[in-house]
């Protein structure tokens, strides 16, 4: 039995309008940064223009919990521009407005009792 941190964490990647594209549920004691790359890999192909469907977004916005130089480099290698708030810096970077979309999606799921 894990008693370090009870409960669970919800990790969600959404598109710009708040529609979820990848979702992960972990134990409460799991570090957030360990779920970043599996979530990016779980994004399904997105149909759009003619040709190959896109597998990855152009940019990824995340909060300080996902801040890691190793993961930033891996995202860049995948062709994704990481817009991740850095630990130890002041608030007011403007990323909170964009991250609010994800928080709203999680709240919507909780309200519908789907999580």
N, C-alpha and C positions, 0 to 999 in steps of 0.2 A: 504494500500500500504506500503510495506516495503522499507524504504529508507536507512537503515543502511549500507547495502552492496548490490549493484545491481548485477544482473547476476546470474550465477549458478555455482555449483561445481560438478565435476565428480569424483566419488569414484570408483576405479576399483581394483579387485583382479585378477592377472594373474598367469598362471603357469610359470615355469622357462624360457620358450621360448618366452613369451609375448602374448600367446593366452589367451584372457579374459575368466574367469570362473564365475565372478559375477560383476555386475555393478549397480551403484546407482547414480541418479541425484538429487541434493538437491538445495535449495536456497543458495545464496551467503553468507547469514548470519548464516548458520547452522554450529556448531562446528564439525570438522572432527571426533573427537573421538566418537561422538554419532552414527556414521555410521559403526564403526568397527565390532561390534558383528552382526548386521543385515546382513552385507556383508558376514561374515564367515558362517552364517546360510543359506545364499542363494546359497552357492556352491553346484552344483548338484553332484550326485554320479559319480565317475570316474571308468569306467570298466578297468580292468587290469588282474591281475592273477585270477585264478579260485577261487571262493568263494564269500564272501560278497564284494560288491563294496565299495571303500573308499569314505567317506563323507568329510573328513577333511585332510588338508595337515600336514606334519610333522613339518614344521616351517613356520612362517609368518614374513616377513620383512616389516617394515613400517618406515615412517619418524617421525620427532619429533611431528607432529600434533596429532599423535595417542598415545603419551606417557601418560600412566596413570597406577598406581599400581593396581587399581581395574580391569582394562581390562587385564593387564598382568596376574593377578591371574585367571581370568575367562578363558583366553586362555589356561593356564596350566591345568586347570580343564578339558578342552576339549581334552587334549592330544596334544596340539600345543605348540611348542617351540617359544616364542615370541622373535624376533630379532628386537627390536624397538629402534631407536636412542633416547637417553635421552636428555631432555631439559637441557640447562645450561652447556653442555659439548662441547668441541671443535669439529670441523669437522675433518674428516680424519679417521673415524672408519672403513671405507671400505664398509659401507652399501650403499653408493651412487652409486656404480657400479651396484649393484643388483637392486636398485630402478629405475635405468635408464631404465630398461625393461618396467616398468609400464608407465613412461613418454613417451617412444617411442610408446607404444600402444595407449595412449591418442592422441598423435600427429597424428598417422595414422588414427584414427577415425575422427579427425578434418579435415585432408586432404581429406578424402573420403566424407566429409560433412554428417557424420552419427550421429553427436552429436548436 
